[in-house]
């Protein structure tokens, strides 16, 4: 009977450790997902800025070509 009690206690301790590790990993995943969302938003803003810059460059190129003529 004592042997079973020891096994139960060991199993309980392992369960507690497993739950702690699960919570830690869950929190780490949440942080990673938030960072991913931040990077996606930043990427979208950078793409938008790139498009604006490309349009301005095309306009300047067109203007320069008209000035040469």
Backbone as a chain_set.jsonl record, in Angstrom:
{"seq": "XXXXXXXXXXXXXXXXXXXXXXXXXXXXXXXXXXXXXXXXXXXXXXXXXXXXXXXXXXXXXXXXXXXXX", "coords": {"N": [[0.825, -1.189, 0.0], [1.939, 1.203, 0.779], [3.764, 1.55, -1.269], [2.107, 2.152, -3.449], [1.152, 4.615, -2.639], [3.446, 6.161, -2.765], [3.932, 6.033, -5.494], [1.647, 7.355, -6.404], [2.093, 9.915, -5.366], [4.423, 10.634, -6.738], [3.411, 10.626, -9.335], [1.577, 12.72, -9.08], [3.291, 14.903, -8.61], [4.668, 14.923, -11.032], [2.578, 15.551, -12.702], [1.935, 18.127, -11.824], [4.31, 19.468, -12.545], [4.186, 19.101, -15.317], [1.875, 20.545, -15.941], [2.723, 23.115, -15.239], [4.758, 23.494, -17.122], [3.214, 23.351, -19.439], [1.605, 25.667, -19.131], [3.613, 27.599, -19.242], [4.554, 27.259, -21.86], [2.211, 27.839, -23.23], [1.886, 30.567, -22.618], [4.206, 31.529, -23.825], [3.627, 30.946, -26.489], [1.438, 32.657, -26.864], [2.714, 35.145, -26.611], [4.412, 34.98, -28.826], [2.524, 34.882, -30.887], [1.34, 37.413, -30.619], [3.543, 39.014, -31.265], [3.947, 38.211, -33.884], [1.588, 39.201, -35.04], [2.084, 41.933, -34.661], [4.313, 42.245, -36.322], [3.188, 41.603, -38.791], [1.417, 43.739, -39.109], [3.238, 45.852, -39.188], [4.618, 45.114, -41.49], [2.59, 45.43, -43.39], [2.275, 48.222, -43.305], [4.79, 48.999, -44.202], [4.733, 47.955, -46.811], [2.726, 49.548, -47.882], [3.941, 52.074, -47.725], [6.039, 51.624, -49.483], [4.669, 51.336, -51.919], [3.617, 53.922, -52.196], [6.0, 55.346, -52.413], [7.04, 54.217, -54.765], [5.114, 55.133, -56.584], [5.53, 57.91, -56.408], [8.146, 58.02, -57.389], [7.739, 57.111, -60.013], [6.192, 59.226, -60.949], [8.021, 61.338, -60.759], [9.926, 60.424, -62.559], [8.457, 60.452, -64.934], [7.95, 63.201, -65.08], [10.586, 64.154, -65.328], [11.256, 63.013, -67.782], [9.493, 64.385, -69.434], [10.531, 66.961, -69.207], [12.902, 66.781, -70.551], [12.162, 66.552, -73.149]], "CA": [[0.0, 0.0, 0.0], [2.859, 2.341, 0.848], [4.341, 1.673, -2.606], [1.119, 2.846, -4.271], [1.099, 6.016, -2.19], [4.638, 6.802, -3.318], [3.688, 6.166, -6.936], [0.648, 8.412, -6.582], [2.737, 11.202, -5.093], [5.325, 10.906, -7.865], [2.545, 10.959, -10.462], [1.025, 14.054, -8.806], [4.366, 15.871, -8.817], [4.9, 14.985, -12.471], [1.429, 16.267, -13.286], [2.114, 19.542, -11.497], [5.391, 19.966, -13.405], [3.692, 19.115, -16.699], [0.952, 21.675, -16.054], [3.534, 24.341, -15.215], [5.408, 23.592, -18.426], [2.155, 23.66, -20.397], [1.26, 27.08, -18.97], [4.744, 28.394, -19.722], [4.537, 27.174, -23.319], [1.019, 28.558, -23.69], [2.216, 31.991, -22.53], [5.207, 31.802, -24.854], [2.898, 30.946, -27.756], [0.643, 33.892, -26.928], [3.663, 36.234, -26.9], [4.864, 34.816, -30.213], [1.416, 35.257, -31.767], [1.225, 38.874, -30.572], [4.674, 39.566, -32.019], [3.649, 37.931, -35.289], [0.573, 40.174, -35.436], [2.758, 43.233, -34.756], [5.16, 42.237, -37.51], [2.304, 41.657, -39.963], [0.933, 45.118, -39.225], [4.386, 46.655, -39.632], [4.865, 44.743, -42.878], [1.559, 46.078, -44.194], [2.603, 49.647, -43.386], [5.969, 49.136, -45.061], [4.288, 47.737, -48.191], [1.983, 50.745, -48.276], [4.94, 53.124, -47.93], [6.767, 51.275, -50.703], [3.801, 51.652, -53.06], [3.585, 55.38, -52.303], [7.318, 55.762, -52.902], [7.117, 53.818, -56.178], [4.273, 56.06, -57.348], [6.233, 59.195, -56.461], [9.283, 57.838, -58.283], [7.218, 57.08, -61.377], [5.781, 60.59, -61.283], [9.246, 62.115, -60.979], [10.532, 59.93, -63.795], [7.627, 60.991, -66.012], [8.211, 64.64, -65.115], [11.935, 64.336, -65.855], [11.215, 62.668, -69.2], [8.8, 65.491, -70.115], [11.414, 68.123, -69.195], [13.953, 66.549, -71.534], [11.568, 66.75, -74.474]], "C": [[0.874, 1.259, 0.0], [3.471, 2.614, -0.533], [3.398, 2.428, -3.54], [1.025, 4.328, -3.911], [2.291, 6.795, -2.753], [4.45, 7.029, -4.816], [2.676, 7.275, -7.229], [1.257, 9.799, -6.36], [3.677, 11.591, -6.237], [4.507, 11.328, -9.085], [1.955, 12.358, -10.29], [2.074, 15.123, -9.073], [4.676, 16.032, -10.31], [3.787, 15.76, -13.174], [1.557, 17.766, -13.035], [3.191, 20.157, -12.392], [4.942, 20.076, -14.863], [2.742, 20.286, -16.912], [1.699, 23.005, -16.052], [4.21, 24.553, -16.565], [4.394, 23.935, -19.511], [1.779, 25.138, -20.329], [2.37, 27.979, -19.501], [4.753, 28.418, -21.256], [3.347, 27.922, -23.909], [1.264, 30.064, -23.678], [3.233, 32.387, -23.599], [4.556, 31.85, -26.234], [2.089, 32.232, -27.919], [1.54, 35.086, -27.242], [4.128, 36.174, -28.355], [3.764, 35.223, -31.194], [1.212, 36.771, -31.783], [2.328, 39.524, -31.399], [4.458, 39.351, -33.518], [2.617, 38.928, -35.819], [1.186, 41.567, -35.597], [3.599, 43.313, -36.025], [4.333, 42.277, -38.788], [1.795, 43.078, -40.191], [2.057, 46.027, -39.734], [4.695, 46.373, -41.104], [3.853, 45.406, -43.811], [1.845, 47.563, -44.375], [3.8, 49.878, -44.294], [5.611, 48.925, -46.533], [3.564, 48.971, -48.725], [2.952, 51.892, -48.574], [5.738, 52.87, -49.208], [5.951, 51.625, -51.938], [3.75, 53.161, -53.277], [4.898, 55.886, -52.897], [7.484, 55.409, -54.375], [6.296, 54.754, -57.058], [4.938, 57.427, -57.485], [7.42, 59.124, -57.424], [8.838, 57.813, -59.736], [6.809, 58.476, -61.837], [7.005, 61.459, -61.576], [9.929, 61.702, -62.283], [9.771, 60.481, -65.006], [7.882, 62.479, -66.178], [9.579, 64.917, -65.732], [11.965, 64.053, -67.364], [10.525, 63.779, -70.008], [9.686, 66.74, -70.208], [12.504, 67.993, -70.246], [13.431, 66.868, -72.94], [11.326, 68.168, -74.786]], "O": [[0.582, 2.239, -0.685], [3.67, 3.767, -0.914], [3.845, 3.254, -4.335], [0.841, 5.18, -4.781], [2.153, 7.947, -3.165], [4.776, 8.096, -5.336], [2.833, 8.035, -8.184], [0.956, 10.74, -7.095], [3.714, 12.75, -6.648], [4.867, 12.276, -9.784], [1.846, 13.103, -11.264], [1.776, 16.141, -9.697], [4.916, 17.141, -10.786], [4.029, 16.52, -14.112], [1.315, 18.575, -13.93], [3.002, 21.246, -12.933], [5.284, 21.036, -15.553], [2.796, 20.948, -17.948], [1.337, 23.92, -16.792], [4.228, 25.668, -17.087], [4.689, 24.727, -20.406], [1.648, 25.789, -21.365], [2.101, 29.0, -20.134], [4.937, 29.47, -21.868], [3.459, 28.559, -24.957], [0.891, 30.76, -24.622], [3.128, 33.454, -24.203], [4.899, 32.702, -27.054], [2.065, 32.821, -29.0], [1.174, 35.943, -28.046], [4.222, 37.201, -29.028], [4.046, 35.841, -32.22], [0.943, 37.35, -32.835], [2.078, 40.472, -32.143], [4.762, 40.232, -34.323], [2.764, 39.44, -36.929], [0.86, 42.293, -36.536], [3.595, 44.331, -36.718], [4.73, 42.915, -39.763], [1.748, 43.557, -41.324], [1.838, 46.867, -40.607], [4.996, 47.291, -41.867], [4.211, 45.884, -44.887], [1.678, 48.102, -45.469], [3.826, 50.837, -45.065], [6.122, 49.629, -47.404], [3.765, 49.381, -49.868], [2.791, 52.599, -49.568], [6.072, 53.809, -49.93], [6.494, 52.159, -52.906], [3.831, 53.628, -54.413], [4.901, 56.748, -53.776], [8.01, 56.209, -55.15], [6.728, 55.126, -58.149], [4.91, 58.03, -58.558], [7.666, 60.061, -58.184], [9.478, 58.418, -60.596], [7.055, 58.857, -62.982], [7.009, 62.226, -62.539], [10.447, 62.545, -63.016], [10.378, 60.923, -65.982], [8.015, 62.965, -67.301], [9.716, 65.814, -66.564], [12.619, 64.768, -68.124], [10.93, 64.074, -71.133], [9.598, 67.49, -71.18], [12.977, 68.999, -70.775], [14.157, 67.378, -73.793], [10.83, 68.487, -75.866]]}, "num_chains": 1, "name": "protein.A"}
